[in-house]
Amino acid sequence: MEAYSVRPLWRWLALVLLFVACVPAAPLGAAEHAGVAPELWLPTPPGEPWRIIQGYACGTHNGWDRYSLDLVRADGPSAGAPVRAAADGVIFVWAPRSGTLILRHEGNLYTMYTHMQRAENPQVGRIVARGEVIGAVGDRGSPGIVHLHFTAFTAEGPWARNRRSVPLRFAEGYDLPEVGGCSQHGGKVLVAGITPLSHVEGIGFAGAEVGRWYSGDVRIEFSGTAMASGYQVAWERDPGGSAPDIAAPNGSVRLSDAGEGLHTLFVRGWDRNGQQTLATFGPIGYDRTPPEPPPALAPVNIKAERPSSISWAPAGDAASGVAGYRIYIGNDPAGASEWFTPLPEIETPSLAPGEYFLRVQPIDYAGNAGEWVTVTMLLVQP
């Protein structure tokens, strides 16, 4: 079966917009998700005061997104101000009509940034680091005051069903619990801190690339004058301590030691004078589990010699996410091909009357390939 090009998939984009606006939510008690990991930082530019013009509850924050904040710059125009990722994550969806970008994080946590005038490289599945600029403040989907709408929520499954927003707490020291009433915490001024530690002079890293998913194990190496007397390491946190655990000017760890998921390596080094330096390497992803296949559909009737649009439920992948699908349409019940589409929808070629197998193989962003499965039979009518 030769490969065929895929035309623009407007139906799929409509489904994305429908997800942002219409997925039902379940009730949530404020204490039910207190302290959800990972740690969140304010999504606004560091050092700038931003005011909450609409807080929790009432107004437009009175549904599943009860615990949302509308933020504006306190001492200047908000339009075009950079929006930063509140935590390490993966781009889950970008809906241009409403200017909504959603990031997926560890622990079934998502953060949502809405009304942005643009997004920076919003490729689904791309890893973004905490503090990375992901877009610019605007007023898409919300005529009137230019502002950033920010929500953190938990959800279930590959389509992020059963969304439930969570009360917000930021690493800069702002705790915003449920206190009752309308527009809770409205008027409060928040100032973002400097978030990523990233690469620090004196400690260098090698062996792997930040912002990439790996399906095989890799060794992350580190060395430098800032750890001449030794170092400590930990995943996801500062190892702390008053003295090095390992007396060496270099070291390494294996990504597999952190397990599957998105990770950041922390290295604290001691130089010959006892001065300490903390550096981080990440985010970096490890995913060795292939995607789950999509469920089968009932047979589909289409007309002969006429291209038809066919869609199916998305495959599931709990770590790096589904990058796309290899596609086969033909008479072989075990057929396979290299025809690829990034979305769970294709436009068929013109087919002669008969019965055809539509088979797919999901691929995730780490390169893991799931099983080939027949998602439906195409019954081509004269």
C-alpha positions as CSV (number, residue, x, y, z in Angstrom):
1,M,0.0,0.0,0.0
2,E,1.6,3.3,-1.0
3,A,1.6,6.3,1.2
4,Y,-1.0,9.1,0.8
5,S,-0.8,12.7,2.0
6,V,-3.3,13.8,4.6
7,R,-5.3,17.0,4.1
8,P,-6.0,19.6,6.8
9,L,-8.1,18.0,9.6
10,W,-10.7,20.7,10.5
11,R,-12.8,18.2,12.3
12,W,-10.1,17.4,14.8
13,L,-9.4,21.1,15.5
14,A,-13.1,21.5,16.2
15,L,-12.8,18.6,18.7
16,V,-9.9,20.3,20.4
17,L,-11.9,23.5,20.8
18,L,-14.8,21.5,22.1
19,F,-12.5,20.0,24.8
20,V,-11.4,23.3,26.1
21,A,-15.0,24.6,26.4
22,C,-17.3,21.7,27.1
23,V,-15.8,18.7,28.9
24,P,-18.0,18.2,32.0
25,A,-16.5,18.5,35.5
26,A,-17.2,16.8,38.8
27,P,-17.7,18.6,42.1
28,L,-14.6,19.3,44.2
29,G,-14.0,20.1,47.8
30,A,-11.2,22.6,48.4
31,A,-9.2,20.3,50.7
32,E,-9.5,17.3,48.3
33,H,-6.5,18.3,46.2
34,A,-4.5,20.5,48.6
35,G,-0.7,20.3,48.0
36,V,-0.9,18.7,44.5
37,A,2.7,18.2,43.1
38,P,4.6,19.5,41.3
39,E,5.4,22.8,42.8
40,L,4.0,25.7,40.8
41,W,5.6,29.1,40.2
42,L,3.8,32.2,39.0
43,P,3.4,32.3,35.2
44,T,4.1,36.1,35.0
45,P,7.5,37.8,34.3
46,P,9.9,37.7,37.2
47,G,10.1,40.7,39.5
48,E,7.0,42.3,38.1
49,P,3.9,43.0,40.3
50,W,0.7,41.6,38.8
51,R,-2.8,42.1,40.3
52,I,-5.6,39.6,40.6
53,I,-8.6,41.3,39.0
54,Q,-10.9,38.3,39.4
55,G,-10.2,35.6,41.9
56,Y,-11.9,32.3,42.8
57,A,-15.7,31.7,42.5
58,C,-18.5,33.7,40.8
59,G,-18.3,35.6,37.6
60,T,-16.7,33.5,34.9
61,H,-14.9,31.3,37.6
62,N,-17.9,29.5,38.8
63,G,-17.8,26.1,37.2
64,W,-15.1,23.4,37.0
65,D,-12.6,26.2,36.9
66,R,-13.7,27.8,40.2
67,Y,-10.1,28.1,41.4
68,S,-8.9,30.4,38.6
69,L,-7.1,33.8,38.6
70,D,-7.4,36.7,36.1
71,L,-4.1,38.6,36.2
72,V,-3.0,42.0,34.9
73,R,0.2,44.0,35.2
74,A,0.0,46.3,38.1
75,D,2.2,49.1,36.7
76,G,1.9,49.0,33.0
77,P,0.2,47.5,30.0
78,S,-0.4,43.7,30.0
79,A,-0.7,43.2,26.3
80,G,2.3,41.2,24.9
81,A,3.8,40.4,28.3
82,P,5.5,37.0,28.3
83,V,3.7,34.1,29.9
84,R,5.9,31.4,31.5
85,A,5.3,27.7,32.3
86,A,4.4,27.3,36.0
87,A,6.2,23.9,36.2
88,D,8.1,21.5,34.0
89,G,5.6,19.9,31.6
90,V,4.5,18.7,28.2
91,I,2.3,20.7,25.8
92,F,-1.1,19.0,25.8
93,V,-3.2,21.2,23.5
94,W,-3.1,24.7,21.9
95,A,-6.5,26.2,21.0
96,P,-5.8,29.4,19.0
97,R,-9.4,30.6,18.9
98,S,-9.4,31.2,22.7
99,G,-5.6,31.6,23.0
100,T,-5.6,28.6,25.4
101,L,-2.4,26.5,26.0
102,I,-2.6,23.5,28.4
103,L,0.4,21.8,29.9
104,R,0.4,18.3,31.3
105,H,2.5,17.7,34.4
106,E,3.3,14.7,36.7
107,G,0.5,13.4,38.9
108,N,-2.4,14.0,36.5
109,L,-2.0,17.8,37.0
110,Y,-2.5,20.3,34.2
111,T,-2.0,24.1,34.0
112,M,-4.1,26.2,31.6
113,Y,-3.1,29.7,30.2
114,T,-5.9,31.4,28.4
115,H,-6.5,34.6,26.2
116,M,-2.9,34.6,25.0
117,Q,-2.4,36.5,21.7
118,R,0.1,33.8,20.6
119,A,1.9,30.7,21.8
120,E,5.6,29.9,21.4
121,N,6.2,26.7,19.4
122,P,3.0,25.0,20.6
123,Q,3.8,21.5,19.3
124,V,1.8,19.0,21.2
125,G,4.1,16.7,23.2
126,R,7.0,19.2,23.3
127,I,8.7,19.3,26.7
128,V,8.8,22.8,28.3
129,A,10.9,23.8,31.3
130,R,9.5,25.6,34.3
131,G,9.9,29.3,33.6
132,E,10.2,28.9,29.9
133,V,8.2,31.5,27.9
134,I,5.2,29.8,26.3
135,G,3.3,32.7,24.9
136,A,2.2,36.3,25.3
137,V,-0.7,37.9,27.1
138,G,-3.7,39.0,25.0
139,D,-7.5,39.0,24.9
140,R,-8.4,36.2,22.5
141,G,-11.7,34.7,23.3
142,S,-12.5,37.4,25.9
143,P,-13.2,40.9,24.5
144,G,-12.4,43.7,27.0
145,I,-9.6,43.9,29.4
146,V,-6.4,42.2,28.3
147,H,-5.4,39.7,30.9
148,L,-4.0,36.2,31.6
149,H,-6.5,33.6,32.9
150,F,-4.6,30.9,34.8
151,T,-6.0,27.6,36.2
152,A,-4.4,24.4,37.6
153,F,-6.6,21.3,37.5
154,T,-6.5,17.5,37.8
155,A,-8.0,15.2,35.1
156,E,-8.2,11.6,34.1
157,G,-7.3,9.7,30.9
158,P,-5.8,10.7,27.6
159,W,-8.6,13.3,26.9
160,A,-8.3,14.9,30.4
161,R,-11.8,14.0,31.4
162,N,-13.3,14.8,34.8
163,R,-11.4,18.1,35.2
164,R,-11.3,19.6,38.7
165,S,-9.5,22.9,39.4
166,V,-7.4,23.1,42.5
167,P,-6.7,26.0,45.0
168,L,-3.4,27.6,44.1
169,R,-0.1,27.8,46.0
170,F,3.0,29.2,44.5
171,A,6.7,28.7,45.3
172,E,7.2,32.4,45.7
173,G,5.3,32.1,49.0
174,Y,1.7,32.9,48.0
175,D,-0.9,30.5,49.4
176,L,-4.4,31.1,48.0
177,P,-6.8,28.7,49.8
178,E,-10.6,28.5,49.6
179,V,-11.9,31.2,51.9
180,G,-15.5,31.5,50.8
181,G,-17.2,34.3,49.0
182,C,-17.0,35.9,45.5
183,S,-13.8,36.7,43.7
184,Q,-11.6,35.3,46.5
185,H,-8.1,36.9,46.7
186,G,-9.2,39.6,44.2
187,G,-7.0,42.7,44.4
188,K,-4.0,40.9,45.7
189,V,-0.7,41.8,44.1
190,L,1.7,38.9,43.2
191,V,5.4,39.1,42.2
192,A,7.0,36.2,40.4
193,G,10.5,35.0,41.4
194,I,13.3,33.7,39.2
195,T,12.3,30.1,38.6
196,P,14.8,27.9,36.8
197,L,18.2,27.3,38.2
198,S,19.2,25.6,34.9
199,H,22.9,25.3,33.9
200,V,25.1,27.0,36.5
201,E,28.6,28.1,35.7
202,G,31.1,25.6,37.3
203,I,29.0,22.5,36.8
204,G,28.6,21.1,33.3
205,F,26.4,18.2,32.0
206,A,26.8,15.8,29.1
207,G,25.3,12.5,27.8
208,A,21.7,13.6,27.2
209,E,19.6,16.5,25.9
210,V,17.3,18.7,27.9
211,G,13.7,18.7,26.7
212,R,13.8,15.3,25.1
213,W,12.0,12.0,25.7
214,Y,14.1,8.8,25.8
215,S,12.8,5.2,25.4
216,G,16.2,3.7,26.3
217,D,18.4,4.3,29.3
218,V,21.0,7.2,29.1
219,R,23.8,8.2,31.5
220,I,23.8,11.9,32.5
221,E,27.4,12.9,33.4
222,F,28.4,16.0,35.4
223,S,31.6,17.6,36.4
224,G,33.3,21.0,37.1
225,T,35.4,23.1,39.4
226,A,32.3,23.9,41.5
227,M,32.3,20.3,42.8
228,A,36.0,19.8,43.2
229,S,35.5,18.5,46.8
230,G,32.4,16.4,46.1
231,Y,28.7,16.5,45.4
232,Q,25.2,15.3,46.3
233,V,22.5,14.5,43.8
234,A,18.7,14.0,43.8
235,W,15.8,13.8,41.4
236,E,13.1,16.5,41.5
237,R,14.5,18.2,44.6
238,D,17.6,19.9,46.1
239,P,19.6,17.2,47.9
240,G,20.6,19.7,50.6
241,G,23.0,18.6,53.3
242,S,26.0,20.2,55.0
243,A,28.7,18.1,53.3
244,P,29.1,16.2,50.0
245,D,28.1,12.5,50.0
246,I,30.6,11.6,47.3
247,A,34.1,13.0,47.3
248,A,34.8,13.4,43.5
249,P,35.0,16.3,41.0
250,N,32.7,14.4,38.6
251,G,29.9,11.8,38.6
252,S,26.9,10.4,36.7
253,V,23.4,9.0,37.1
254,R,21.2,6.9,34.9
255,L,17.9,8.3,33.7
256,S,16.2,4.9,34.4
257,D,16.9,5.4,38.1
258,A,14.3,8.1,38.1
259,G,11.6,5.9,36.5
260,E,9.2,6.7,33.8
261,G,8.0,10.3,33.5
262,L,9.3,13.8,33.3
263,H,12.3,14.6,35.6
264,T,14.8,17.2,36.7
265,L,18.2,16.3,38.2
266,F,19.6,18.4,41.0
267,V,23.4,18.5,41.7
268,R,24.8,20.3,44.7
269,G,28.6,20.7,44.5
270,W,31.3,21.8,47.0
271,D,34.4,23.5,45.8
272,R,37.8,23.5,47.6
273,N,36.8,26.5,49.7
274,G,33.6,24.8,50.9
275,Q,31.4,27.1,48.8
276,Q,28.3,25.4,47.4
277,T,26.8,25.5,44.0
278,L,23.4,24.1,43.0
279,A,22.7,23.2,39.4
280,T,19.8,21.4,37.6
281,F,19.6,19.4,34.4
282,G,16.1,19.0,32.9
283,P,13.4,18.6,32.3
284,I,14.1,15.3,30.6
285,G,11.7,12.5,29.9
286,Y,11.9,8.7,30.2
287,D,9.2,6.5,28.6
288,R,9.7,2.9,27.7
289,T,6.0,1.8,27.6
290,P,4.3,1.7,24.2
291,P,1.0,3.5,23.8
292,E,-2.3,1.6,24.4
293,P,-4.2,0.9,21.2
294,P,-7.4,2.8,20.4
295,P,-10.7,1.0,20.7
296,A,-12.3,-0.6,17.7
297,L,-15.1,1.1,15.8
298,A,-18.2,-0.3,14.0
299,P,-17.7,-0.9,10.3
300,V,-17.9,2.3,8.3
301,N,-19.8,2.7,5.0
302,I,-18.2,4.9,2.4
303,K,-18.7,5.6,-1.3
304,A,-16.4,4.2,-4.0
305,E,-13.9,6.4,-5.8
306,R,-14.6,9.2,-3.3
307,P,-12.1,10.3,-0.5
308,S,-13.7,10.1,2.9
309,S,-12.7,11.4,6.3
310,I,-12.4,8.7,9.0
311,S,-11.6,9.4,12.7
312,W,-11.2,7.2,15.7
313,A,-10.8,7.5,19.5
314,P,-7.2,8.5,20.4
315,A,-4.7,6.0,21.7
316,G,-3.5,6.4,25.3
317,D,0.0,7.1,26.6
318,A,0.6,8.1,30.2
319,A,4.1,9.4,29.8
320,S,5.4,11.2,26.7
321,G,2.0,11.2,24.9
322,V,0.9,10.0,21.4
323,A,2.9,11.6,18.6
324,G,0.8,10.0,15.8
325,Y,-0.2,6.8,14.0
326,R,1.1,4.6,11.2
327,I,-1.8,3.7,8.9
328,Y,-2.7,0.8,6.7
329,I,-5.8,0.4,4.4
330,G,-6.0,-2.8,2.4
331,N,-7.1,-6.4,2.2
332,D,-4.5,-7.9,4.5
333,P,-5.9,-8.5,8.1
334,A,-2.3,-8.2,9.4
335,G,-1.3,-5.4,7.0
336,A,1.2,-2.6,8.0
337,S,2.7,0.4,6.2
338,E,4.7,3.6,6.8
339,W,1.9,6.0,6.0
340,F,1.8,8.4,9.0
341,T,-0.6,10.9,10.4
342,P,-0.1,12.9,13.7
343,L,-3.8,12.9,14.5
344,P,-6.5,10.1,14.9
345,E,-8.1,11.0,11.6
346,I,-7.3,10.4,7.9
347,E,-8.7,11.0,4.5
348,T,-9.0,7.8,2.6
349,P,-7.7,7.5,-1.0
350,S,-10.3,6.7,-3.7
351,L,-11.1,3.0,-3.2
352,A,-12.8,0.5,-5.5
353,P,-16.0,-1.3,-4.1
354,G,-15.2,-3.9,-1.5
355,E,-14.1,-4.4,2.1
356,Y,-10.9,-3.0,3.5
357,F,-9.1,-3.2,6.8
358,L,-8.2,0.2,8.5
359,R,-5.3,-0.6,10.8
360,V,-3.3,1.8,12.9
361,Q,-0.1,1.6,15.1
362,P,0.2,4.4,17.7
363,I,3.7,5.9,18.2
364,D,4.6,8.0,21.3
365,Y,7.1,10.9,21.5
366,A,9.8,8.7,22.9
367,G,9.6,6.5,19.8
368,N,7.8,3.6,21.3
369,A,5.5,1.8,18.9
370,G,2.3,0.2,20.1
371,E,0.6,-2.9,18.5
372,W,-1.0,-2.8,15.1
373,V,-4.7,-3.0,15.5
374,T,-7.7,-3.0,13.2
375,V,-9.8,0.0,14.2
376,T,-12.6,-0.6,11.7
377,M,-13.7,-2.2,8.4
378,L,-14.3,0.1,5.5
379,L,-17.3,-1.1,3.5
380,V,-17.0,0.6,0.2
381,Q,-20.2,0.9,-1.7
382,P,-20.6,1.4,-5.5
